[in-house]
Structure formats: C-alpha cells, structure tokens
Amino acid sequence: MNSVRRWIKFNWWYYRHPPWDTGISPPELYAFLRHHSPGRALDLGCGTGVNLVTLARHGWRAIGVDYALPAVWRAWRRLRRARLSACVRVGDVTRLAWLGGSFDLVLDIGCFHSLSRVERLAYLSHVERLLMPGGSWLLYAHLAPPCQQAGPDVRGLTDVEIDDLSRRFRLTLREDGLDHNRPSAWFTFEKITP
C-alpha cells in the first residue's frame, strides 16, 4: 500500500474507532516500567496517547509521534484531561530528522509492521540515531506467516528481518503470542554500546 493511501486509511480509522485502540496500556509496557527507572521516551505511532499517559504517570518525559491528525488531537486532549505533561506531534515515523536528543526508551506498539520494507529501513535509521547506548526499543509486531515471508510488501515481520534486527540491536526478550489468531510478538531490543 502506498504511503498516501495508508495516510488516508489511518486518518479515516480515527474518525471511527480503530480496532487496535483498546484504551489501555498493555501489561508488557507496565512490566518494562516496573524494571526501568524513568527517563526520556519516544512513542512511535502513539495513536490516541494511551501509552503517553501511562509513561507520564510513571515519571517518564514522553514524546509521541503519529501521522493521523485525529489521533494526535485525541492524544493531546487525553493528556490535558489527565493534567499530565507530554509532547505529541503529527509526523511520519520514517521522517524524523526534526527530532533531536536521545531517548532511554523507544516504544512501538503496532507501527513498524505496517510499514513497507523501504519505510522500515528509514524508520530503523531514526531509531538507531535517537536511542541512547544501552537504551531499550520495546516493539510489538505481527509476524509474517511462514508461507508469506517473501515479497516487497510482506505484512508483518519476517524471520529474516528479526535476525537482522537482532544484529543491529541486542535482543533481550521475546514473547510470542496471538492477536486475533494472528501470530505476534513483543520484543525488547537494547542498543548496543559502541
């Protein structure tokens, strides 16, 4: 799917109720927060800001980026109602040259797996640049079924991509599961200290 059609699709979803917007932060995020001191966090594909609220409540300085304007508007309102401070911006996760500094945590719940292979490479260059050495990248993604591991627009992560990510970052935790009968996994990657 080209980027313009995807932009229209995601913006349209947020005028309704997207099925992925559960309104609660997942237990995997809470488990991470229990074992890590607060720092600076970046939520890529932040949606309506549910996880930004959770991060801010746990003392993290958080920035969220999503390219669906209705989602960002809802995130801003959610943060304001909760009287919490976090930054939320409309933006493309593959074009983050404007974003500076370094982050202790990059969070992605369901964004990376929706990108094309070319977009994933651009996204990864930003994660590598923005994540501080020893920082964590907490990633939730659908997995590509074994019969669909090839092609330019594979839906979900392939085994080859997971191996490549494990060479770029240290894989410290993987938890496989199912999301509506679709294979999925939580990954915790750590940026390797040079």
N, C-alpha and C positions, 0 to 999 in steps of 0.2 A: 504494500500500500504506500503510495507516495505521501510525502510529508503534508501537503495541502489537504488531501482527503482525510488524513489522520487528524490534523488540526480541527477540521470541521466536525469530524466524528466525536472527538473528545469534548469539544466545546458544546456540542449538541447534547451529549450524555449528561452534562452538568446542569442543563435546563430541566432535566428529569431527575432520576435517582440512579446513578451508576451502580451496578451490582457489586463493584469492588469497594464501595464506600460504606463500610459497616458501621461507622460512627464510634468504633472502639479501637484502641491500640492493641496489637497482638501480644500474646504472652511472651513471645521471643524478644520483643523490644523491652518489656519490663524486666526480663531475666538479664538482658545486657545491662540495663541501667542499674540493677542491684549490684553488679560486679565491677562497675566502672565509675570513677569519680567524674563529676560534671566538668564539661569543657565547652568547646565550640562545636556545633553540629550543623550539618547541611542535609536537608531532606530533599532529595531529587524526585520530582513528580509528587509533590506534597499534597495534591488534591485539596480537600476542604480543611486542612490544617489539624486534623485529629491528633496526629503524632507530634506536630509542633507544640500543641497544648501539653501533651504528655512530657515532652522534653523540657519545656519551660517550667512545668511544675516540679520537675526533678533537678532544677537548678542549671540546666544547660542554656547557653546562649545559642539560639537556633535561627537558622535562615532556611526558608522553604522556597522552592522554585517549581512552578508548574506553568505550562503554556495554555491552559484552559482558563480564560479570564473569569468565567462564573465560579470556578473552583477557588481561585485566588481571592475573589471577593468574599466568598463564604468563609475562607480561612481567616481573612482579616477580621470579619465580623465575629467569628468564634473566639479569636484571641482577645478582641476588645471586650466581649461579654464576660470572658473569664478573667479580665483585668490582668492579663499576662503580656509580657513583652517578648516579641519575636518579630523577625523581619520576614515578609512574604512578598515575592516578586513574580510577575509574569515573565517567563523566559523559556527558552529552548535548552534542554539539558545537554544538547550537543554543541551549544554555542555559549559558553560561559566565560569568554575572555574578559568580560567586565567584572568578574568576581575575583577578588584577591584574598590574601591571607591564607592561613592554613587551618585545617579542621581536625579535631580529635576523632570525629565520627562522621562518616557519610552514610546516610540511610536511604535505601531504595526499596520500596515495597511495591513491586509490580510495574516499574517503569522500564528498566533495562531490557526485559524480554520482549517488549512491544516495539523496540527499535529495529531498523534494518541492520544488516551487518556493517555497512559503511557508517551508519549513525552510531553504532556501538563502539567503533574504533574512536570516533571523535569524543564520545562520552568518556571512554576509558582514559583518553589523554588528559581530560579535565580532572577525573578522579585521582590519577597519578600526580598531577600538579598540585591539587588542593589538599590532599590527605597528608598530614604530617607523618614523618617516620614513626613507626610504632602505632599509628592511628588505625582505627577499625572501619571497615566497609561492611555494613550489615545489609545483606541483599536477599530479598525474597523474589523468586522467579519460577515461572512454569518451565518444565523440562520438555524438550522435543521428544516425541515418541521415537523408539528405535527405528521405525520404518520411515521416519521423516527427518533424518539427520543431515541431509544434503540439500543444496539449492540456495539461491540468493536471499530468499525471504522466508527462512525457516521460522516457525512460530515456537518460541521457547528456546532455552539454552541447549546446546548440543554437548555431547561428551567431549568433543574436540575443544569447544570453547571453554568448558570447565577446566580442562587440562591447561589451556593457555592462561586462564585467569590464575590458576594455581602456580604458574611460573612467574607471573607478574607480581602477585601478592602471595603471602603465606596463608594457606587455608587452615584456619584453626578450629573450625566447627562446621559440620554439615548435618542437617536434619531433613531427611526426605519425608514427604507426605503426599496427600492428595487434596486437591482443591476442586470440588465438584467432580470427582472421579478423574481429574487430570493430574498427572504426576507433577509435583512441585518440590521445591526445597528451599530451606533457609541456609544461607552461607554466611559465615563470619570470616572475612579476609583481614589480614593485617598488612600494612605497608611495611615492606622490608627495609630495615635501617641500612643505609649505604655503608 
